[in-house]
Amino acid sequence: MGQPPTRPLSPRFPFRNTCASSANPNRFVAPKPSIHNPAGATLNPMAASMYIVVEGEDPGYNIYVNGRVLARYESAIEKLALQLGVKPLLEFFSADENSMSLLIQEGGGNPDLLKRLPPPQWYRPEDGLDTLEALITAIEADPHQFGSEGPEILSELHEYGAVLRKSAERGHRWHLAVSWR
């Protein structure tokens, strides 16, 4: 069996996470036990986390979502989003200088990228909510397509939705960031 397809590395999201089912295209499998960064260092997938950054210093509401299960299943969730015709979550990723500095300190990025970082991209919460609603509907219809972690994936997607609804109510833009701990 060949390697599952992966997204090419880019300065916008300079990390690799492979997770796909080549045996059965209608089911997803757990990701391989490692995520590789551009330098080739292997990182523990349990340590990766995708989190929401809201524009401004303090949005005035809790934006914390663990995001570890979503990071672990990122490639499979991306594949599902593409099948549903919505923008994958990582299309909302943007690296700002602060988050990239933290990521590099945690051993998850290339220090040379800091010199070439574009300005952070900010997104409308409504655009992210479109993706979340489609993913939630599809996963609720078959929560076990992600094995035993389907309910945890749903829980994190619902938490993302709560943050984005608050952001929409207040007119705040957002993006995703990644952390390794």
RAHULIN-V293192 format. One record per residue. N is the residue number from 1. PHI is phi in whole degrees, 0 to 359 (999 if undefined). OMEGA is omega in whole degrees, 0 to 359 (* if undefined). Layout:
<<N | PHI | OMEGA> <N | PHI | OMEGA>>
This chain:
<<1 | 999 | 182> <2 | 282 | 178> <3 | 288 | 176> <4 | 292 | 180> <5 | 294 | 177> <6 | 231 | 177> <7 | 283 | 178> <8 | 296 | 177> <9 | 290 | 178> <10 | 213 | 177> <11 | 298 | 181> <12 | 287 | 175> <13 | 220 | 189> <14 | 276 | 181> <15 | 221 | 181> <16 | 235 | 174> <17 | 224 | 180> <18 | 256 | 179> <19 | 195 | 179> <20 | 200 | 177> <21 | 249 | 178> <22 | 276 | 181> <23 | 285 | 182> <24 | 220 | 185> <25 | 293 | 180> <26 | 268 | 180> <27 | 233 | 178> <28 | 250 | 179> <29 | 242 | 177> <30 | 298 | 180> <31 | 294 | 175> <32 | 298 | 186> <33 | 287 | 178> <34 | 211 | 174> <35 | 239 | 182> <36 | 254 | 174> <37 | 270 | 185> <38 | 300 | 180> <39 | 281 | 178> <40 | 93 | 178> <41 | 288 | 180> <42 | 272 | 181> <43 | 246 | 178> <44 | 289 | 182> <45 | 295 | 178> <46 | 294 | 184> <47 | 271 | 180> <48 | 284 | 179> <49 | 215 | 174> <50 | 256 | 184> <51 | 231 | 182> <52 | 267 | 172> <53 | 247 | 179> <54 | 254 | 182> <55 | 300 | 179> <56 | 103 | 183> <57 | 287 | 182> <58 | 223 | 183> <59 | 290 | 179> <60 | 88 | 176> <61 | 209 | 183> <62 | 286 | 179> <63 | 250 | 184> <64 | 288 | 169> <65 | 223 | 183> <66 | 305 | 175> <67 | 72 | 182> <68 | 287 | 180> <69 | 291 | 178> <70 | 297 | 177> <71 | 293 | 182> <72 | 295 | 182> <73 | 254 | 186> <74 | 307 | 183> <75 | 294 | 179> <76 | 292 | 178> <77 | 292 | 176> <78 | 298 | 180> <79 | 300 | 178> <80 | 296 | 180> <81 | 301 | 179> <82 | 295 | 177> <83 | 297 | 181> <84 | 277 | 179> <85 | 79 | 177> <86 | 243 | 181> <87 | 291 | 177> <88 | 297 | 182> <89 | 305 | 183> <90 | 292 | 172> <91 | 291 | 177> <92 | 263 | 179> <93 | 284 | 171> <94 | 209 | 179> <95 | 253 | 171> <96 | 257 | 186> <97 | 301 | 181> <98 | 296 | 182> <99 | 292 | 178> <100 | 292 | 177> <101 | 300 | 178> <102 | 297 | 180> <103 | 298 | 179> <104 | 293 | 176> <105 | 299 | 180> <106 | 277 | 177> <107 | 85 | 186> <108 | 248 | 181> <109 | 204 | 183> <110 | 262 | 181> <111 | 302 | 180> <112 | 295 | 180> <113 | 293 | 180> <114 | 302 | 182> <115 | 289 | 186> <116 | 245 | 183> <117 | 293 | 172> <118 | 285 | 176> <119 | 300 | 180> <120 | 299 | 176> <121 | 265 | 178> <122 | 242 | 186> <123 | 234 | 176> <124 | 287 | 179> <125 | 301 | 181> <126 | 300 | 179> <127 | 293 | 177> <128 | 292 | 179> <129 | 295 | 177> <130 | 301 | 178> <131 | 296 | 182> <132 | 300 | 182> <133 | 297 | 178> <134 | 294 | 180> <135 | 296 | 181> <136 | 299 | 180> <137 | 301 | 182> <138 | 293 | 182> <139 | 284 | 176> <140 | 297 | 179> <141 | 292 | 179> <142 | 210 | 185> <143 | 296 | 183> <144 | 271 | 174> <145 | 295 | 175> <146 | 251 | 180> <147 | 69 | 184> <148 | 287 | 183> <149 | 266 | 177> <150 | 307 | 178> <151 | 298 | 178> <152 | 291 | 177> <153 | 298 | 178> <154 | 301 | 180> <155 | 300 | 180> <156 | 293 | 177> <157 | 297 | 177> <158 | 296 | 178> <159 | 295 | 175> <160 | 302 | 180> <161 | 301 | 179> <162 | 298 | 179> <163 | 295 | 182> <164 | 291 | 176> <165 | 295 | 177> <166 | 297 | 179> <167 | 297 | 179> <168 | 296 | 180> <169 | 300 | 184> <170 | 259 | 179> <171 | 73 | 180> <172 | 267 | 174> <173 | 270 | 187> <174 | 209 | 166> <175 | 203 | 176> <176 | 266 | 173> <177 | 226 | 181> <178 | 234 | 178> <179 | 228 | 171> <180 | 242 | 180> <181 | 232 | *>>
